[in-house]
């Protein structure tokens, strides 16, 4: 019944049938309205009948259009099912996912997602570059990895940024520290204590200092480290308190450390998936990103 058409023509037909509006259907398909019209016209030529009645206010299906709808839906369902079946077969044979990940996400959160992924696809290998925010962006831009997990990249014209979660900065200290008696801590409350932070080359430090400057606050840091994990080690040793993203803190109950929200101001970073604009990631990487998105949505 249907000749000289492709799956995009069928998806255009189904979107217009379901939405009843060229503008909304074109937006859903991420194409222009003229391109949508051409696809509908191509399908009508293949069928040999008009599928929609067009007026200035609405689009209504013809009798042929209504009759065609269940057939198109079944064809697309069968196509998508077959496509995913072939994709899963390939993924179960093996593959490689390459990513650049912030050390804060790589240390605590990422292993749990990889474990769940490998339970479903045990033959997929991972290459993880745990890099700073700037270095991670460069790795994605140069094509060294398929995608990155970062809090930078949203302003780049060459990269796509898919937001995943807001990651607030929190106070980390020993459980018996006086500030831990509060439900939340103001930045001004930290002035009397020795503070531990990462050095100025860190994107986290730049973000934090900029936000504090907008609130006319300047903190006096006593210890500076290169890595956030070192900051936590100094806190564990009782040398001071540290401000760091919540993702950099242990997920499970820690024997001696705990955290508190920091307010006045509240500062956070948006963690997301960064990829090269227009580039296609491999099926294993795409599936992992989908799993990452779903699990992070319910994280903490």
ZAMARGU-4260 file (C-alpha; in steps of 0.2 Angstrom, whole numbers, plus 5000, padded with zeros to 4 digits):
<rodrens>
0) 5000/5000/5000 | 5014/5012/5004 | 5028/5015/4991 | 5042/5027/4988 | 5042/5033/5006
5) 5053/5031/5022 | 5051/5030/5040 | 5053/5049/5042 | 5038/5051/5031 | 5028/5039/5042
10) 5033/5048/5058 | 5028/5065/5050 | 5011/5058/5046 | 5009/5050/5063 | 5015/5066/5072
15) 5003/5077/5062 | 4988/5065/5065 | 4991/5065/5084 | 4994/5083/5086 | 4983/5090/5073
20) 4994/5105/5070 | 5009/5108/5058 | 5018/5119/5070 | 5018/5107/5085 | 5021/5092/5074
25) 5036/5101/5066 | 5043/5106/5083 | 5041/5088/5089 | 5051/5081/5075 | 5064/5095/5075
30) 5061/5100/5057 | 5054/5115/5049 | 5035/5116/5044 | 5040/5117/5025 | 5050/5101/5027
35) 5035/5093/5036 | 5023/5098/5022 | 5035/5090/5009 | 5035/5074/5018 | 5016/5073/5020
40) 5014/5078/5001 | 5027/5064/4997 | 5017/5051/5007 | 5000/5057/4999 | 5008/5055/4982
45) 5014/5037/4987 | 4996/5033/4993 | 4987/5041/4979 | 4975/5050/4990 | 4974/5066/5001
50) 4977/5061/5020 | 4973/5078/5028 | 4960/5092/5025 | 4969/5108/5028 | 4961/5124/5034
55) 4967/5141/5041 | 4963/5135/5059 | 4966/5116/5059 | 4971/5100/5051 | 4959/5086/5051
60) 4962/5068/5044 | 4953/5062/5029 | 4944/5045/5029 | 4960/5038/5020 | 4971/5046/5033
65) 4961/5038/5047 | 4961/5021/5039 | 4980/5023/5036 | 4984/5027/5054 | 4984/5010/5062
70) 4995/5003/5048 | 5008/5016/5050 | 5008/5014/5069 | 5011/4996/5067 | 5024/4998/5054
75) 5034/5010/5065 | 5032/4999/5080 | 5039/4984/5071 | 5053/4994/5064 | 5058/5001/5081
80) 5057/4984/5089 | 5068/4977/5076 | 5080/4991/5077 | 5082/4990/5096 | 5084/4971/5094
85) 5098/4972/5082 | 5106/4986/5093 | 5105/4975/5109 | 5113/4960/5099 | 5128/4971/5095
90) 5129/4977/5113 | 5129/4960/5120 | 5143/4955/5108 | 5154/4968/5115 | 5159/4987/5113
95) 5167/5001/5121 | 5161/5017/5130 | 5173/5031/5131 | 5170/5047/5142 | 5178/5061/5151
100) 5171/5063/5169 | 5173/5075/5183 | 5183/5066/5197 | 5169/5071/5209 | 5156/5061/5199
105) 5168/5047/5194 | 5173/5043/5212 | 5156/5040/5221 | 5141/5041/5209 | 5148/5034/5192
110) 5153/5016/5198 | 5135/5012/5204 | 5128/5017/5186 | 5142/5007/5178 | 5138/4992/5189
115) 5120/4992/5184 | 5124/4994/5165 | 5137/4980/5166 | 5124/4968/5174 | 5113/4970/5158
120) 5128/4972/5146 | 5143/4962/5153 | 5154/4963/5138 | 5154/4982/5136 | 5171/4990/5141
125) 5173/5007/5148 | 5187/5020/5146 | 5185/5034/5159 | 5196/5049/5159 | 5194/5057/5176
130) 5198/5075/5171 | 5195/5093/5177 | 5181/5102/5170 | 5191/5112/5157 | 5202/5097/5152
135) 5186/5086/5150 | 5178/5099/5138 | 5194/5098/5128 | 5194/5079/5127 | 5176/5080/5121
140) 5179/5094/5108 | 5194/5085/5101 | 5185/5068/5099 | 5196/5059/5112 | 5180/5053/5120
145) 5162/5051/5115 | 5154/5062/5128 | 5158/5070/5145 | 5150/5072/5162 | 5154/5090/5166
150) 5147/5107/5173 | 5154/5117/5159 | 5149/5116/5141 | 5132/5124/5141 | 5138/5140/5133
155) 5149/5132/5119 | 5142/5133/5101 | 5152/5117/5097 | 5145/5106/5111 | 5128/5100/5116
160) 5124/5100/5135 | 5111/5089/5143 | 5107/5095/5161 | 5106/5080/5173 | 5106/5087/5191
165) 5110/5102/5201 | 5124/5099/5213 | 5125/5111/5228 | 5141/5116/5237 | 5140/5109/5255
170) 5150/5110/5271 | 5160/5095/5276 | 5167/5093/5293 | 5169/5080/5307 | 5153/5075/5315
175) 5157/5083/5332 | 5161/5100/5324 | 5151/5114/5332 | 5144/5119/5315 | 5136/5102/5313
180) 5124/5106/5327 | 5115/5117/5314 | 5103/5111/5301 | 5110/5123/5288 | 5126/5134/5289
185) 5128/5152/5282 | 5145/5156/5273 | 5148/5170/5286 | 5148/5156/5300 | 5164/5149/5292
190) 5175/5164/5296 | 5181/5158/5313 | 5187/5141/5307 | 5201/5134/5296 | 5194/5132/5278
195) 5201/5119/5266 | 5198/5122/5247 | 5204/5117/5230 | 5216/5129/5221 | 5212/5143/5209
200) 5215/5133/5194 | 5199/5122/5198 | 5183/5126/5189 | 5174/5123/5206 | 5184/5136/5214
205) 5181/5149/5200 | 5162/5146/5201 | 5162/5147/5220 | 5173/5163/5221 | 5162/5171/5208
210) 5146/5168/5217 | 5153/5174/5233 | 5160/5190/5225 | 5142/5194/5219 | 5136/5193/5237
215) 5151/5204/5243 | 5159/5189/5252 | 5177/5183/5252 | 5183/5168/5262 | 5200/5166/5270
220) 5206/5149/5265 | 5219/5141/5276 | 5223/5125/5265 | 5223/5124/5247 | 5223/5107/5237
225) 5223/5101/5219 | 5210/5088/5222 | 5194/5088/5231 | 5198/5070/5238 | 5213/5078/5246
230) 5202/5091/5255 | 5192/5077/5262 | 5207/5068/5269 | 5212/5084/5278 | 5195/5085/5285
235) 5196/5067/5291 | 5212/5072/5299 | 5204/5086/5309 | 5214/5099/5301 | 5199/5110/5296
240) 5182/5111/5287 | 5179/5110/5268 | 5167/5117/5256 | 5164/5105/5241 | 5151/5099/5229
245) 5139/5087/5237 | 5143/5074/5223 | 5161/5074/5230 | 5155/5068/5247 | 5152/5050/5252
250) 5134/5044/5248 | 5133/5031/5262 | 5135/5035/5281 | 5153/5040/5284 | 5160/5035/5301
255) 5167/5052/5306 | 5162/5065/5292 | 5145/5073/5289 | 5139/5088/5278 | 5127/5102/5280
260) 5119/5114/5267 | 5127/5131/5264 | 5116/5146/5262 | 5117/5165/5261 | 5121/5162/5247
265) 5116/5145/5240 | 5129/5140/5227 | 5127/5125/5215 | 5133/5119/5199 | 5123/5110/5185
270) 5130/5093/5180 | 5126/5087/5163 | 5131/5076/5148 | 5142/5085/5135 | 5144/5079/5118
275) 5150/5086/5101 | 5136/5095/5092 | 5130/5085/5077 | 5141/5069/5081 | 5132/5052/5084
280) 5138/5042/5099 | 5138/5023/5098 | 5123/5013/5104 | 5132/5007/5120 | 5136/5025/5124
285) 5118/5031/5120 | 5111/5017/5131 | 5123/5022/5145 | 5118/5040/5144 | 5099/5035/5145
290) 5103/5025/5160 | 5113/5039/5168 | 5099/5051/5165 | 5086/5040/5173 | 5096/5035/5188
295) 5102/5053/5191 | 5084/5059/5191 | 5081/5050/5207 | 5098/5052/5215 | 5097/5059/5232
</rodrens>
